[in-house]
Amino acid sequence: MLILGIETSCDETSAAVVEDGHKALSNVVSTQERLHQRFGGVVPEVACRAHIEAILPVIDKSLRDARVRLRDVDAVAVATTPGLIGALLVGMTTAKTLSWPLKVPLIAVNHLHAHILASRLEYGKNLHFPAISFVISGGHTSLFLSRSETDHQTLGATLDDAAGEAFDKVAKLLGLGYPGGPEIDRVSWEGNPAAVSFPRSYLAPGSLDFSFSGLKTAVLYHYRGLLERKGKVDESEIADIAASFQEAVVDVLVNKTLLALKRHNLNRVILGGGVSCNSRLRERFRKALADTRVKLYCPSPLLCTDNAAMVACLGYYKSLKKDISTLEVEAAAQAG
């Protein structure tokens, strides 16, 4: 079965062809990073216009790379929630426009659940369920109990800033580039993660929700304090702040995952989303699980960031469950 996947939930325009739910024949991603760099974040209006320009050329290239024709496609899967509503509408409208004349099923996909299925493309049949799944990105910090490819129960989520959003805002404060996650990761290699004792917000005892707004504010006050006392903050201090901030975020992400594993008596962790590319996060997860029987699934960077192959992969498993959408399906900025 060949599934054409379409992903336009934020600032990546992507199309992919996936065979039988695990073999990516193509995975084309057109990024908008340059367009948003000068704003220090994604501008919805700019993102939507870029999606409209890129969507058809990206689909054409995905078909060429896969060496298939449009009429060979058995279904069209598209991310319809969560995300920027205008951006989602571009992908959804395109998917509907293809599904109807081709007379193939239309499959609406949850973008966060698709991130979990990225590990199927990486590990194939070696990915097993149930598992604790953790999607960490610019817009989401969501912990799931994943019972199967299509059954994902939310255990916890961010109450304010997502982890990736906090990375972007702290990077902007420190005068680093955009996107902030890779910049914080890069600079932190030169810093001391114990240099500044930033707070770790665990919320109520046993909570699996997340909050990073207080940590972001603590970084702001510390940075301003250095400026007031010294008049400037040198590169070594920037590196120490970045490393200490990153360590505070990683501590919470790892420890809450360990709590979820213990609470549900599971021995598998699936990571997904752009922040899961962070080198310190991966290192800490490997160390935390090294002497346990817990298996860690963490896809390669291309599959961690937004892409259509993961959408097509989840679309395949939803098609097996006969979970097909009608042309009346709507996009939603927040998952229901």
Secondary structure, DSSP 8 states (H G I E B T S, - for coil): -EEEEEE-SSSEEEEEEEETTTEEEEEEEEE-HHHHHTTTS--HHHHHHHHHHHHHHHHHHHHHHHT--GGG--EEEEEEESS-HHHHHHHHHHHHHHHHHHT--EEEEEHHHHHHHHHHHHHGGG--SSEEEEEE-SS-EEEEEESSSS-EEEEE-BSSS-HHHHHHHHHHHTT--SSHHHHHHHHHTTS-TTSS-------STT---B--HHHHHHHHHHHHHHHHHHSS--HHHHHHHHHHHHHHHHHHHHHHHHHHHHHHT--EEEEESGGGG-HHHHHHHHHHHTTSS-EEE---HHHHSS-HHHHHHHHHHHHHTT--B-TT----SS--
